[in-house]
Amino acid sequence: MYRIKWIVCVVVLLGLFGSCGVSKSLKDRPNLSNYNHQIPEITKTSDTSYVYSNNSLAKNKQGLWELYVSGDPLQRGLITGALTEDLFQKQEAIFLSKVEELVPSKTKRYFLRKFLAWYNRKMYKNIPEEIKAEIWGLSRYASQNFNDIADPYSRVLYLHGAHDIGHALQDLALVGCSSFAVWGNKSEDGSLIIGRNFDFYAGDDFAKNKIISFLDPTEGHKFMSVTWAGMTGVVSGMNEHGLTVTINAGKSKIPLVAKTPISILTREILQYASTLEEAVTIAKKRQVFVSESILVGSARDKKAIVIEVSPDNFGVYEIPNSNELICSNHFQSNAYAEDKNNQKHIFESHSKYRYERMEELLGDHNKITPTIAVDILRNKQGLEDNDIGYGNEKALNQLLAHHGIVFKPEQRLVWVSSNPYQLGEFVAYDLNKIFKDSLNHSIGSTLSIPSKNIEKDSFLYTQAYHNYEKYRVEIHQIKQAVADNKHLNPEFLEEFKRLNPEFWETHYWLGLYNYNRKYYRAALNNFIEASTKEITTVPEKAVVHSYIRRLKRKLK
């Protein structure tokens, strides 16, 4: 789902700026008259521990921040902002600092802002008042360094539609999130187990400070989610009744106006639904502006379904008499059976490949446990265990995930990965205990259950992992050399090839480098080598073969 290439991030951010910049009235501001306006006074107990009343923020030994917040909408926003102020401002700076770097032309930025200002004009009408009040409180702690771009409230509000805006305007070829659910005789004890990778990538710095948020609202259900500072929407979460939500992007048409961001819709489902039927009812009443699959699991229903939403269609997918459900990035319900965008996406993208890989891995086990679910999420091979190179988007583990997560809804248990990617220790949490003991949290103590943690991936201790981390650095050097037509040492190029030899992009970028330098024979060999590997999508395969044809003509 969501490998946001930096240029797309810029488009999203400029959309944010434009939408905010034209706000000339207070019509989009929430009514705060019925809420507690008290400004929280935070006590810092250590460099990584903060507390206010029964609200707290602390960093555990795995590097995850654990946030517990309660109160009315405005208070939740104010408390969250006060506790996470440093993290919040860091995350905002990570996004905004890239804008001028990647789009240096003031003229281009100006016209793009104007277009996206018009595009975002009605988003505020499609966000619940409660969420806007929470965002208002949160925005009081936004950085003051960007006020020349837009006021803090507007910036934070529209940032929640960042994924949707980029998705809609660019119709992104997204890296794919992968998720699955098993229950009945497919799980070890018969109870529901859900696993998912959230393959959102906005740079290494963005992923450093993940927050495990536990929210106790005055209205609706208590819930947890995996998030980052400044984000009140939900991409992965479970509530106190054992209802879970995770999102997977689909193929979208380009709509004319922004509406309800997906993360706000899933937040509403988590806070106000306790059954699958209630989740479907909430999803139906909101107007979205991109296509998305929402995998919803339910402890009460003891199964999972996929709700498929788009601007002009709505479907629910489940398999009668089945004990498993798989979701990648294409729609499966009858409502989308004739959808040409969806059919094209299945044919051209890597979504179907990952779906089949999940089928394969689930089929390798008679009974799934949380540990086996984590092993599946961490799998780096292709179909039939083929070596397709590290970082390949056809793998379930693309070595870029913001997080991996496993739920056992009936027991209210959840496991969340720690850095790097989903390779670090999966940290266990018991929602029953956390919400029951909400008034008795020990300052600075972890909310997790260390005895139930799932250990790090052994891949972290291999030479292959260290080679891949080096490869990630060197591929940026290759790309820069291609962009600038600069010379690189032959020894560097040979080492680069050895670091990740089964990945098609390794040979593709070497081919581009040699092509730009007019080393046509070497370039042809590189592109032919790339063509023998597992190329991610049909369009990318076509590009490789077009270079092969072009080079053969040049060398005649």
NUFIBA-968950 format. One record per residue (C-alpha): x, y, z. Coordinates in steps of 0.05 Angstrom, whole numbers, plus 5000, padded with zeros to 4 digits. Layout:
REM residues N
XYZ/...
END
This chain:
REM residues 556
500050005000/503250665006/510650724987/510251474979/515951664933/518452344955/515852714895/508852464912/509952684984/511353374957/504953364916/501153164979/504453705021/503354244970/496054024968/496054125043/499154815037/494355024982/488154795017/490155145081/492555775048/485755955019/482055875085/479256585093/473856445145/472656045208/467155615176/471554985181/473255085254/469854625305/464954855359/468954795424/463955105472/462054455508/469154205520/474354265575/479354805554/484254675610/491454695586/495154075611/501454175653/506053615634/511053315683/517453055652/519852475694/525652295649/528252425579/523351905552/517551945601/512052465609/505752475651/499352885662/494252605711/492851895686/495552065617/502551875598/507851805544/513851345553/518851005508/519850255519/526349885511/524549675440/524150415420/516550455414/513051045446/506950845488/501651385494/495551355539/490451925534/483352025560/478152575561/473352955517/475353105444/478753775458/482253515520/484752905482/487753355429/490953825480/493753265522/496352885462/499553515435/502753695501/505452995513/508152895442/510153615426/517453465410/515652845368/510053215334/514453795312/519853315288/514852935244/512153575215/519053825199/520853165164/515153265115/515654015105/523154065099/522953665034/518454134995/523354664971/528754144964/524753724914/520754274879/525554864877/521455244826/517155774861/512755824799/511155074799/509755084873/505055674865/500755364810/500554684844/498255014908/492755384872/490054754839/490254344903/487154914942/481054844898/481354094903/481254084979/475754604987/470454155019/474453655060/472553985126/465153835113/466653095113/470453035178/466452915243/466153505291/469153085347/475352935305/476053665285/475753865359/481153365375/485453615317/484354335341/487254155409/492953775378/494654345331/496054815390/502654435395/504554455322/511054795302/510755555295/516155515241/511055375186/505755895201/507556275138/504955665100/498455595138/495555645208/496955025252/489754765254/489054775179/495754445169/494153875216/487053785191/489153705118/495253285135/490252735153/488252705079/495552675055/495251955033/488452045001/490452674963/496752364935/493151724919/487552084883/491552584844/497352134824/493551464820/499651174854/502750514836/503150364909/507449884946/502649384975/500249265044/498648535057/493748275109/490347625127/485647325179/484446605203/479646305252/476145655270/480145025253/485445445218/488045755283/491445385340/485945505391/480245655343/480246405357/481046965307/488147175288/489647765241/496347965212/498248565170/504248955143/503349705135/508249855078/507950605082/514750915069/516151655076/523551605092/527551285148/526851885194/519351865190/519151135216/523851245275/518651475326/512651015323/507151115374/502750575404/496750985424/491450785475/485451245474/479951285527/474651755498/468652025536/464151765480/464851105443/469650535455/476750535481/481850325429/489150255410/492550415345/499550455315/500851165294/505751755293/505652435325/500552895295/496052335269/489252215300/486651765244/487551005246/491350555198/491849945244/487949865309/483449475356/478149705406/476249445475/470848985444/475948635400/474048985335/480049105290/481249535228/486949555177/487149915110/489749705041/489650194983/486350014917/486150294846/482750974845/479651434794/481352174802/475552514838/473953254833/473953414907/476953144972/472052835021/472952385082/480152145092/480451385099/484151415165/478551845194/473251335171/477050755203/478051155266/470451255269/469250515259/474150335314/471150835363/463850685350/463049965324/463349325363/460848845309/461848745235/454748985220/456049635257/462649735220/459149655153/453650155173/458850685192/462850565128/456650655085/454851335113/461451675096/463551935028/470851765012/475052014953/479751424942/478950674935/480750264997/479849575027/478549575102/479648895134/475348875196/475948325248/470848205303/471547825368/463947805375/462947535305/469147095310/471147235238/473447785191/470648135129/473448635079/469549285068/471249564999/469850314991/470850794934/467751454912/462351114869/461750414896/461349994959/462249254971/463248745027/467448125016/467247485056/467646745038/461946325064/464045715104/471345915101/476245995159/481046485127/480947145090/486547485050/487148205029/492448554986/490949144941/485348934894/477948884906/474548194912/467148324923/461748244871/460648994871/467349084836/467048474790/466248904728/470649484751/475749604695/480549984740/480649394788/481548884733/487249274703/490449344772/490048584783/493448464716/498848994720/500749054793/503848604845/497448544886/495347864858/502347584867/502547764941/495447494949/497746824921/503946834965/499646925027/495346335004/501645924995/504546095064/497946005101/497245335065/503945115092/501145095163/495244705189/494445165248/496545895253/499246195317/501346915330/508646715321/507146375254/503246995233/509347415248/513746935208/509047015148/509347775153/516947745154/517447285094/522147565041/521547034986/517047004925/512346454903/514945754914/520346064959/523946354900/529446864914/526647514883/531647994915/531148394978/526448994974/522148694919/514948944923/512348254906/514847994973/510548045035/516548335072/519148885027/523949135080/520749815085/514449715127/512650255177/510049685221/507548975223/501948795271/498348165295/491648155332/488147625374/481548005382/477847505426/483447545478/484548305465/491848155451/496148535400/503348485378/506849085345/513549065310/519449485330/524949755285/527749615236/521649505190/517948895219/524348535236/525048775307/521748465368/514148445365/511748765430/505548465462/499848865494/493648645531/487949145521/483848845578/489348995627/491349675599/484349965599/482349645665/488549925700/488150615666/488150975733/493950585761/499450635708/506350665740/510151275715/515351075665/513350335665/511749975600/504549795582/506949175546/507448445569/514748265558/513447525572/509047485510/513747865462/515847525397/523347545387/527147915332/527947615263/534447225259/535447555190/538048165228/544347775246/546047555175/550847835124/545047885075/541648395120/547948815127/548948775051/541749015041/542649605087/548949795049/545149694983/539850195005/545250715014/548750564949/542550544905/541451274923/548451424898/547051054833/540551424823/543952094836/549451904787/544251744734/540652404746/547052804742/550552364690/556552304737/562051784734/562551224786/568450764798/567850064766/569549764834/563550114865/558949864810/561349144819/560349174894/553449464884/551448874840/553948364891/549948674948/543048484921/544148064857/537147754852/533348404854/531448654785/532449384803/539849264817/541049104744/535949614719/539650194752/546349944729/543349924660/540850644664/547650864689/551350524632/546150764581/547051494603/554651414598/553751114528/556650444549/551350104507/553949394508/554549394583/547649714589/544549184544/547548634588/544748974650/537649034621/537748314596/539848094666/534248504697/529248174650/531047484678/529047704749/522247764781/520248464757/514948784800/509649034752/507548964679/509149694663/516149634694/517348994654/515349374591/520449914607/526049414614/524349074548/523849744513/531049904533/533249214508/530049344439/532950044436/539949814453/539749244403/538049744349/543850194370/548749614370/546949354300/
END
